[in-house]
Every structure is written in C-alpha cells, then in structure tokens.
Amino acid sequence: MPTTPPAEGAARSAAELNAAIRALWMGPGGHPTLRLTDDQRAEYRRLLDELQRVESGDVTTAA
C-alpha cells in the first residue's frame, strides 16, 4: 500500500518514516512479508531516501 508523500515544504519525522517502512513489510494478519511487489520496492526506496535526508538534516520542515 503506497503512502502519500508529504506536502511540498513539509517533512515527515524519522519515526513516521520508520512506521511507514515497517507497515510496508507487514502482510495480511500482521505477519512479515518475505517479498515486496515492484511497486512496494519502489516505495521502500523512496522512504529510505526520505529517511536518509531527514537523518542527515537535509529537509525543510513545515512552519
């Protein structure tokens, strides 16, 4: 299930991004998924990139 990216200029926190990453890996019944679909892998990469920017301080937060 893809997540919606934040509005322009807004940034999600590392905790929000980690929760989105964990949710991506959870399958039906709350059991971990062993394989992601192509769309899920693309979303996973986007989330990791966003998390890396947040952790390096390279983001603009909403006022």
PDB file with SEQRES, HELIX, SHEET and CRYST1 records, atoms N, CA, C and O in Angstrom:
SEQRES   1 A   63  MET PRO THR THR PRO PRO ALA GLU GLY ALA ALA ARG SER          
SEQRES   2 A   63  ALA ALA GLU LEU ASN ALA ALA ILE ARG ALA LEU TRP MET          
SEQRES   3 A   63  GLY PRO GLY GLY HIS PRO THR LEU ARG LEU THR ASP ASP          
SEQRES   4 A   63  GLN ARG ALA GLU TYR ARG ARG LEU LEU ASP GLU LEU GLN          
SEQRES   5 A   63  ARG VAL GLU SER GLY ASP VAL THR THR ALA ALA                  
HELIX    1 AA1 ALA A   14  TRP A   25  1                                  12    
HELIX    2 AA2 PRO A   28  GLY A   30  5                                   3    
HELIX    3 AA3 ASP A   38  SER A   56  1                                  19    
CRYST1    1.000    1.000    1.000  90.00  90.00  90.00 P 1           1          
ATOM      1  N   MET A   1       0.843  -1.165   0.000  1.00  0.00           N  
ATOM      2  CA  MET A   1       0.000   0.000   0.000  1.00  0.00           C  
ATOM      3  C   MET A   1       0.891   1.232   0.000  1.00  0.00           C  
ATOM      4  O   MET A   1       1.595   1.475   0.980  1.00  0.00           O  
ATOM      5  N   PRO A   2       0.880   2.016  -1.074  1.00  0.00           N  
ATOM      6  CA  PRO A   2       1.739   3.192  -1.130  1.00  0.00           C  
ATOM      7  C   PRO A   2       1.296   4.250  -0.132  1.00  0.00           C  
ATOM      8  O   PRO A   2       0.110   4.383   0.169  1.00  0.00           O  
ATOM      9  N   THR A   3       2.245   4.983   0.363  1.00  0.00           N  
ATOM     10  CA  THR A   3       1.929   6.090   1.250  1.00  0.00           C  
ATOM     11  C   THR A   3       1.908   7.371   0.436  1.00  0.00           C  
ATOM     12  O   THR A   3       2.495   7.440  -0.643  1.00  0.00           O  
ATOM     13  N   THR A   4       1.241   8.368   0.947  1.00  0.00           N  
ATOM     14  CA  THR A   4       1.177   9.653   0.267  1.00  0.00           C  
ATOM     15  C   THR A   4       2.366  10.490   0.699  1.00  0.00           C  
ATOM     16  O   THR A   4       2.605  10.652   1.895  1.00  0.00           O  
ATOM     17  N   PRO A   5       3.122  11.027  -0.263  1.00  0.00           N  
ATOM     18  CA  PRO A   5       4.256  11.870   0.124  1.00  0.00           C  
ATOM     19  C   PRO A   5       3.769  13.129   0.832  1.00  0.00           C  
ATOM     20  O   PRO A   5       2.639  13.565   0.612  1.00  0.00           O  
ATOM     21  N   PRO A   6       4.597  13.708   1.666  1.00  0.00           N  
ATOM     22  CA  PRO A   6       4.192  14.922   2.368  1.00  0.00           C  
ATOM     23  C   PRO A   6       4.002  16.084   1.399  1.00  0.00           C  
ATOM     24  O   PRO A   6       4.542  16.097   0.293  1.00  0.00           O  
ATOM     25  N   ALA A   7       3.224  17.048   1.846  1.00  0.00           N  
ATOM     26  CA  ALA A   7       3.004  18.255   1.038  1.00  0.00           C  
ATOM     27  C   ALA A   7       4.334  18.958   0.816  1.00  0.00           C  
ATOM     28  O   ALA A   7       5.258  18.816   1.617  1.00  0.00           O  
ATOM     29  N   GLU A   8       4.430  19.712  -0.267  1.00  0.00           N  
ATOM     30  CA  GLU A   8       5.656  20.455  -0.586  1.00  0.00           C  
ATOM     31  C   GLU A   8       6.065  21.306   0.610  1.00  0.00           C  
ATOM     32  O   GLU A   8       5.247  22.049   1.153  1.00  0.00           O  
ATOM     33  N   GLY A   9       7.312  21.203   1.018  1.00  0.00           N  
ATOM     34  CA  GLY A   9       7.817  22.000   2.123  1.00  0.00           C  
ATOM     35  C   GLY A   9       7.656  21.328   3.481  1.00  0.00           C  
ATOM     36  O   GLY A   9       8.261  21.756   4.464  1.00  0.00           O  
ATOM     37  N   ALA A  10       6.831  20.262   3.538  1.00  0.00           N  
ATOM     38  CA  ALA A  10       6.636  19.553   4.795  1.00  0.00           C  
ATOM     39  C   ALA A  10       7.581  18.371   4.843  1.00  0.00           C  
ATOM     40  O   ALA A  10       7.993  17.853   3.805  1.00  0.00           O  
ATOM     41  N   ALA A  11       7.920  17.948   6.034  1.00  0.00           N  
ATOM     42  CA  ALA A  11       8.803  16.791   6.183  1.00  0.00           C  
ATOM     43  C   ALA A  11       8.217  15.864   7.231  1.00  0.00           C  
ATOM     44  O   ALA A  11       7.721  16.304   8.268  1.00  0.00           O  
ATOM     45  N   ARG A  12       8.284  14.574   6.941  1.00  0.00           N  
ATOM     46  CA  ARG A  12       7.863  13.589   7.932  1.00  0.00           C  
ATOM     47  C   ARG A  12       9.030  13.353   8.873  1.00  0.00           C  
ATOM     48  O   ARG A  12      10.191  13.505   8.493  1.00  0.00           O  
ATOM     49  N   SER A  13       8.715  12.983  10.094  1.00  0.00           N  
ATOM     50  CA  SER A  13       9.759  12.695  11.067  1.00  0.00           C  
ATOM     51  C   SER A  13      10.345  11.320  10.791  1.00  0.00           C  
ATOM     52  O   SER A  13       9.757  10.514  10.070  1.00  0.00           O  
ATOM     53  N   ALA A  14      11.502  11.065  11.368  1.00  0.00           N  
ATOM     54  CA  ALA A  14      12.129   9.750  11.234  1.00  0.00           C  
ATOM     55  C   ALA A  14      11.203   8.670  11.781  1.00  0.00           C  
ATOM     56  O   ALA A  14      11.136   7.574  11.225  1.00  0.00           O  
ATOM     57  N   ALA A  15      10.493   8.965  12.857  1.00  0.00           N  
ATOM     58  CA  ALA A  15       9.567   7.985  13.441  1.00  0.00           C  
ATOM     59  C   ALA A  15       8.426   7.675  12.469  1.00  0.00           C  
ATOM     60  O   ALA A  15       8.029   6.519  12.327  1.00  0.00           O  
ATOM     61  N   GLU A  16       7.902   8.699  11.805  1.00  0.00           N  
ATOM     62  CA  GLU A  16       6.833   8.475  10.821  1.00  0.00           C  
ATOM     63  C   GLU A  16       7.336   7.642   9.643  1.00  0.00           C  
ATOM     64  O   GLU A  16       6.644   6.744   9.163  1.00  0.00           O  
ATOM     65  N   LEU A  17       8.536   7.947   9.192  1.00  0.00           N  
ATOM     66  CA  LEU A  17       9.111   7.205   8.071  1.00  0.00           C  
ATOM     67  C   LEU A  17       9.397   5.761   8.457  1.00  0.00           C  
ATOM     68  O   LEU A  17       9.142   4.849   7.671  1.00  0.00           O  
ATOM     69  N   ASN A  18       9.921   5.544   9.652  1.00  0.00           N  
ATOM     70  CA  ASN A  18      10.166   4.181  10.124  1.00  0.00           C  
ATOM     71  C   ASN A  18       8.858   3.398  10.223  1.00  0.00           C  
ATOM     72  O   ASN A  18       8.819   2.219   9.873  1.00  0.00           O  
ATOM     73  N   ALA A  19       7.797   4.035  10.693  1.00  0.00           N  
ATOM     74  CA  ALA A  19       6.495   3.370  10.785  1.00  0.00           C  
ATOM     75  C   ALA A  19       5.984   2.996   9.392  1.00  0.00           C  
ATOM     76  O   ALA A  19       5.421   1.917   9.206  1.00  0.00           O  
ATOM     77  N   ALA A  20       6.179   3.878   8.423  1.00  0.00           N  
ATOM     78  CA  ALA A  20       5.748   3.596   7.052  1.00  0.00           C  
ATOM     79  C   ALA A  20       6.554   2.443   6.459  1.00  0.00           C  
ATOM     80  O   ALA A  20       6.007   1.609   5.738  1.00  0.00           O  
ATOM     81  N   ILE A  21       7.846   2.394   6.760  1.00  0.00           N  
ATOM     82  CA  ILE A  21       8.692   1.298   6.280  1.00  0.00           C  
ATOM     83  C   ILE A  21       8.250  -0.018   6.912  1.00  0.00           C  
ATOM     84  O   ILE A  21       8.119  -1.028   6.222  1.00  0.00           O  
ATOM     85  N   ARG A  22       8.020  -0.007   8.224  1.00  0.00           N  
ATOM     86  CA  ARG A  22       7.565  -1.235   8.896  1.00  0.00           C  
ATOM     87  C   ARG A  22       6.221  -1.695   8.338  1.00  0.00           C  
ATOM     88  O   ARG A  22       6.025  -2.890   8.121  1.00  0.00           O  
ATOM     89  N   ALA A  23       5.296  -0.769   8.103  1.00  0.00           N  
ATOM     90  CA  ALA A  23       3.978  -1.116   7.571  1.00  0.00           C  
ATOM     91  C   ALA A  23       4.092  -1.743   6.186  1.00  0.00           C  
ATOM     92  O   ALA A  23       3.327  -2.644   5.841  1.00  0.00           O  
ATOM     93  N   LEU A  24       5.034  -1.271   5.407  1.00  0.00           N  
ATOM     94  CA  LEU A  24       5.237  -1.807   4.061  1.00  0.00           C  
ATOM     95  C   LEU A  24       5.619  -3.280   4.115  1.00  0.00           C  
ATOM     96  O   LEU A  24       5.246  -4.050   3.230  1.00  0.00           O  
ATOM     97  N   TRP A  25       6.350  -3.673   5.132  1.00  0.00           N  
ATOM     98  CA  TRP A  25       6.827  -5.048   5.258  1.00  0.00           C  
ATOM     99  C   TRP A  25       5.834  -5.965   5.961  1.00  0.00           C  
ATOM    100  O   TRP A  25       6.065  -7.171   6.033  1.00  0.00           O  
ATOM    101  N   MET A  26       4.736  -5.425   6.481  1.00  0.00           N  
ATOM    102  CA  MET A  26       3.760  -6.259   7.173  1.00  0.00           C  
ATOM    103  C   MET A  26       2.693  -6.737   6.190  1.00  0.00           C  
ATOM    104  O   MET A  26       2.101  -5.942   5.460  1.00  0.00           O  
ATOM    105  N   GLY A  27       2.468  -8.012   6.186  1.00  0.00           N  
ATOM    106  CA  GLY A  27       1.480  -8.608   5.297  1.00  0.00           C  
ATOM    107  C   GLY A  27       0.159  -8.831   6.013  1.00  0.00           C  
ATOM    108  O   GLY A  27      -0.068  -8.300   7.100  1.00  0.00           O  
ATOM    109  N   PRO A  28      -0.707  -9.619   5.394  1.00  0.00           N  
ATOM    110  CA  PRO A  28      -2.008  -9.923   5.992  1.00  0.00           C  
ATOM    111  C   PRO A  28      -1.843 -10.576   7.365  1.00  0.00           C  
ATOM    112  O   PRO A  28      -0.950 -11.397   7.570  1.00  0.00           O  
ATOM    113  N   GLY A  29      -2.703 -10.204   8.287  1.00  0.00           N  
ATOM    114  CA  GLY A  29      -2.660 -10.779   9.628  1.00  0.00           C  
ATOM    115  C   GLY A  29      -1.501 -10.281  10.472  1.00  0.00           C  
ATOM    116  O   GLY A  29      -1.248 -10.823  11.548  1.00  0.00           O  
ATOM    117  N   GLY A  30      -0.789  -9.258  10.006  1.00  0.00           N  
ATOM    118  CA  GLY A  30       0.309  -8.699  10.781  1.00  0.00           C  
ATOM    119  C   GLY A  30       1.588  -9.511  10.730  1.00  0.00           C  
ATOM    120  O   GLY A  30       2.482  -9.319  11.553  1.00  0.00           O  
ATOM    121  N   HIS A  31       1.682 -10.425   9.761  1.00  0.00           N  
ATOM    122  CA  HIS A  31       2.883 -11.238   9.600  1.00  0.00           C  
ATOM    123  C   HIS A  31       3.814 -10.579   8.587  1.00  0.00           C  
ATOM    124  O   HIS A  31       3.352 -10.016   7.595  1.00  0.00           O  
ATOM    125  N   PRO A  32       5.115 -10.644   8.829  1.00  0.00           N  
ATOM    126  CA  PRO A  32       6.067 -10.026   7.898  1.00  0.00           C  
ATOM    127  C   PRO A  32       5.954 -10.613   6.487  1.00  0.00           C  
ATOM    128  O   PRO A  32       5.754 -11.814   6.308  1.00  0.00           O  
ATOM    129  N   THR A  33       6.085  -9.745   5.510  1.00  0.00           N  
ATOM    130  CA  THR A  33       6.087 -10.146   4.113  1.00  0.00           C  
ATOM    131  C   THR A  33       7.512 -10.498   3.710  1.00  0.00           C  
ATOM    132  O   THR A  33       8.449  -9.762   4.023  1.00  0.00           O  
ATOM    133  N   LEU A  34       7.676 -11.608   3.024  1.00  0.00           N  
ATOM    134  CA  LEU A  34       9.015 -12.014   2.617  1.00  0.00           C  
ATOM    135  C   LEU A  34       9.437 -11.355   1.318  1.00  0.00           C  
ATOM    136  O   LEU A  34      10.628 -11.159   1.079  1.00  0.00           O  
ATOM    137  N   ARG A  35       8.473 -11.012   0.479  1.00  0.00           N  
ATOM    138  CA  ARG A  35       8.784 -10.363  -0.796  1.00  0.00           C  
ATOM    139  C   ARG A  35       7.867  -9.164  -0.996  1.00  0.00           C  
ATOM    140  O   ARG A  35       6.684  -9.189  -0.659  1.00  0.00           O  
ATOM    141  N   LEU A  36       8.452  -8.126  -1.549  1.00  0.00           N  
ATOM    142  CA  LEU A  36       7.676  -6.938  -1.900  1.00  0.00           C  
ATOM    143  C   LEU A  36       7.397  -6.960  -3.392  1.00  0.00           C  
ATOM    144  O   LEU A  36       8.175  -7.504  -4.176  1.00  0.00           O  
ATOM    145  N   THR A  37       6.277  -6.360  -3.773  1.00  0.00           N  
ATOM    146  CA  THR A  37       5.983  -6.202  -5.194  1.00  0.00           C  
ATOM    147  C   THR A  37       6.907  -5.131  -5.762  1.00  0.00           C  
ATOM    148  O   THR A  37       7.598  -4.441  -5.012  1.00  0.00           O  
ATOM    149  N   ASP A  38       6.921  -4.994  -7.075  1.00  0.00           N  
ATOM    150  CA  ASP A  38       7.740  -3.943  -7.698  1.00  0.00           C  
ATOM    151  C   ASP A  38       7.348  -2.568  -7.180  1.00  0.00           C  
ATOM    152  O   ASP A  38       8.214  -1.746  -6.882  1.00  0.00           O  
ATOM    153  N   ASP A  39       6.034  -2.311  -7.070  1.00  0.00           N  
ATOM    154  CA  ASP A  39       5.566  -1.014  -6.558  1.00  0.00           C  
ATOM    155  C   ASP A  39       5.997  -0.808  -5.111  1.00  0.00           C  
ATOM    156  O   ASP A  39       6.396   0.292  -4.731  1.00  0.00           O  
ATOM    157  N   GLN A  40       5.918  -1.859  -4.307  1.00  0.00           N  
ATOM    158  CA  GLN A  40       6.324  -1.752  -2.915  1.00  0.00           C  
ATOM    159  C   GLN A  40       7.827  -1.505  -2.791  1.00  0.00           C  
ATOM    160  O   GLN A  40       8.263  -0.738  -1.932  1.00  0.00           O  
ATOM    161  N   ARG A  41       8.620  -2.155  -3.651  1.00  0.00           N  
ATOM    162  CA  ARG A  41      10.074  -1.920  -3.631  1.00  0.00           C  
ATOM    163  C   ARG A  41      10.395  -0.469  -3.992  1.00  0.00           C  
ATOM    164  O   ARG A  41      11.286   0.138  -3.398  1.00  0.00           O  
ATOM    165  N   ALA A  42       9.674   0.081  -4.957  1.00  0.00           N  
ATOM    166  CA  ALA A  42       9.890   1.480  -5.346  1.00  0.00           C  
ATOM    167  C   ALA A  42       9.523   2.406  -4.183  1.00  0.00           C  
ATOM    168  O   ALA A  42      10.240   3.368  -3.908  1.00  0.00           O  
ATOM    169  N   GLU A  43       8.414   2.120  -3.504  1.00  0.00           N  
ATOM    170  CA  GLU A  43       8.006   2.918  -2.345  1.00  0.00           C  
ATOM    171  C   GLU A  43       9.037   2.789  -1.223  1.00  0.00           C  
ATOM    172  O   GLU A  43       9.367   3.776  -0.565  1.00  0.00           O  
ATOM    173  N   TYR A  44       9.541   1.583  -1.008  1.00  0.00           N  
ATOM    174  CA  TYR A  44      10.565   1.337   0.013  1.00  0.00           C  
ATOM    175  C   TYR A  44      11.799   2.193  -0.261  1.00  0.00           C  
ATOM    176  O   TYR A  44      12.344   2.811   0.654  1.00  0.00           O  
ATOM    177  N   ARG A  45      12.239   2.230  -1.514  1.00  0.00           N  
ATOM    178  CA  ARG A  45      13.399   3.061  -1.883  1.00  0.00           C  
ATOM    179  C   ARG A  45      13.127   4.545  -1.619  1.00  0.00           C  
ATOM    180  O   ARG A  45      13.987   5.258  -1.102  1.00  0.00           O  
ATOM    181  N   ARG A  46      11.905   5.009  -1.985  1.00  0.00           N  
ATOM    182  CA  ARG A  46      11.558   6.420  -1.731  1.00  0.00           C  
ATOM    183  C   ARG A  46      11.585   6.722  -0.232  1.00  0.00           C  
ATOM    184  O   ARG A  46      12.101   7.754   0.197  1.00  0.00           O  
ATOM    185  N   LEU A  47      11.022   5.808   0.554  1.00  0.00           N  
ATOM    186  CA  LEU A  47      11.006   6.013   2.003  1.00  0.00           C  
ATOM    187  C   LEU A  47      12.419   6.034   2.578  1.00  0.00           C  
ATOM    188  O   LEU A  47      12.729   6.867   3.429  1.00  0.00           O  
ATOM    189  N   LEU A  48      13.273   5.126   2.119  1.00  0.00           N  
ATOM    190  CA  LEU A  48      14.660   5.118   2.598  1.00  0.00           C  
ATOM    191  C   LEU A  48      15.394   6.394   2.213  1.00  0.00           C  
ATOM    192  O   LEU A  48      16.153   6.941   3.014  1.00  0.00           O  
ATOM    193  N   ASP A  49      15.172   6.871   0.995  1.00  0.00           N  
ATOM    194  CA  ASP A  49      15.802   8.130   0.559  1.00  0.00           C  
ATOM    195  C   ASP A  49      15.333   9.291   1.434  1.00  0.00           C  
ATOM    196  O   ASP A  49      16.132  10.123   1.863  1.00  0.00           O  
ATOM    197  N   GLU A  50      14.022   9.334   1.690  1.00  0.00           N  
ATOM    198  CA  GLU A  50      13.472  10.409   2.526  1.00  0.00           C  
ATOM    199  C   GLU A  50      14.023  10.308   3.950  1.00  0.00           C  
ATOM    200  O   GLU A  50      14.372  11.323   4.553  1.00  0.00           O  
ATOM    201  N   LEU A  51      14.103   9.086   4.488  1.00  0.00           N  
ATOM    202  CA  LEU A  51      14.640   8.888   5.831  1.00  0.00           C  
ATOM    203  C   LEU A  51      16.099   9.337   5.903  1.00  0.00           C  
ATOM    204  O   LEU A  51      16.515   9.963   6.877  1.00  0.00           O  
ATOM    205  N   GLN A  52      16.857   9.019   4.885  1.00  0.00           N  
ATOM    206  CA  GLN A  52      18.267   9.441   4.863  1.00  0.00           C  
ATOM    207  C   GLN A  52      18.365  10.965   4.877  1.00  0.00           C  
ATOM    208  O   GLN A  52      19.216  11.519   5.573  1.00  0.00           O  
ATOM    209  N   ARG A  53      17.503  11.652   4.115  1.00  0.00           N  
ATOM    210  CA  ARG A  53      17.530  13.123   4.107  1.00  0.00           C  
ATOM    211  C   ARG A  53      17.162  13.679   5.478  1.00  0.00           C  
ATOM    212  O   ARG A  53      17.768  14.645   5.941  1.00  0.00           O  
ATOM    213  N   VAL A  54      16.168  13.069   6.131  1.00  0.00           N  
ATOM    214  CA  VAL A  54      15.753  13.528   7.462  1.00  0.00           C  
ATOM    215  C   VAL A  54      16.895  13.329   8.462  1.00  0.00           C  
ATOM    216  O   VAL A  54      17.208  14.220   9.252  1.00  0.00           O  
ATOM    217  N   GLU A  55      17.502  12.156   8.412  1.00  0.00           N  
ATOM    218  CA  GLU A  55      18.570  11.861   9.380  1.00  0.00           C  
ATOM    219  C   GLU A  55      19.814  12.714   9.148  1.00  0.00           C  
ATOM    220  O   GLU A  55      20.563  12.981  10.088  1.00  0.00           O  
ATOM    221  N   SER A  56      20.041  13.142   7.913  1.00  0.00           N  
ATOM    222  CA  SER A  56      21.211  13.989   7.641  1.00  0.00           C  
ATOM    223  C   SER A  56      20.891  15.462   7.842  1.00  0.00           C  
ATOM    224  O   SER A  56      21.778  16.310   7.742  1.00  0.00           O  
ATOM    225  N   GLY A  57      19.619  15.773   8.128  1.00  0.00           N  
ATOM    226  CA  GLY A  57      19.225  17.169   8.360  1.00  0.00           C  
ATOM    227  C   GLY A  57      18.998  17.933   7.076  1.00  0.00           C  
ATOM    228  O   GLY A  57      18.936  19.162   7.097  1.00  0.00           O  
ATOM    229  N   ASP A  58      18.873  17.238   5.960  1.00  0.00           N  
ATOM    230  CA  ASP A  58      18.704  17.882   4.651  1.00  0.00           C  
ATOM    231  C   ASP A  58      17.229  17.963   4.267  1.00  0.00           C  
ATOM    232  O   ASP A  58      16.836  17.502   3.195  1.00  0.00           O  
ATOM    233  N   VAL A  59      16.412  18.551   5.144  1.00  0.00           N  
ATOM    234  CA  VAL A  59      14.984  18.698   4.867  1.00  0.00           C  
ATOM    235  C   VAL A  59      14.511  20.076   5.297  1.00  0.00           C  
ATOM    236  O   VAL A  59      15.146  20.742   6.115  1.00  0.00           O  
ATOM    237  N   THR A  60      13.400  20.483   4.739  1.00  0.00           N  
ATOM    238  CA  THR A  60      12.754  21.724   5.150  1.00  0.00           C  
ATOM    239  C   THR A  60      11.477  21.357   5.864  1.00  0.00           C  
ATOM    240  O   THR A  60      10.625  20.674   5.297  1.00  0.00           O  
ATOM    241  N   THR A  61      11.328  21.798   7.097  1.00  0.00           N  
ATOM    242  CA  THR A  61      10.132  21.455   7.864  1.00  0.00           C  
ATOM    243  C   THR A  61       9.062  22.509   7.642  1.00  0.00           C  
ATOM    244  O   THR A  61       9.352  23.667   7.341  1.00  0.00           O  
ATOM    245  N   ALA A  62       7.828  22.081   7.796  1.00  0.00           N  
ATOM    246  CA  ALA A  62       6.690  22.998   7.639  1.00  0.00           C  
ATOM    247  C   ALA A  62       6.642  23.944   8.815  1.00  0.00           C  
ATOM    248  O   ALA A  62       7.018  23.586   9.931  1.00  0.00           O  
ATOM    249  N   ALA A  63       6.173  25.163   8.559  1.00  0.00           N  
ATOM    250  CA  ALA A  63       6.077  26.151   9.634  1.00  0.00           C  
ATOM    251  C   ALA A  63       4.809  25.979  10.415  1.00  0.00           C  
ATOM    252  O   ALA A  63       4.561  26.727  11.361  1.00  0.00           O  
TER     253      ALA A  63                                                      
END                                                                             
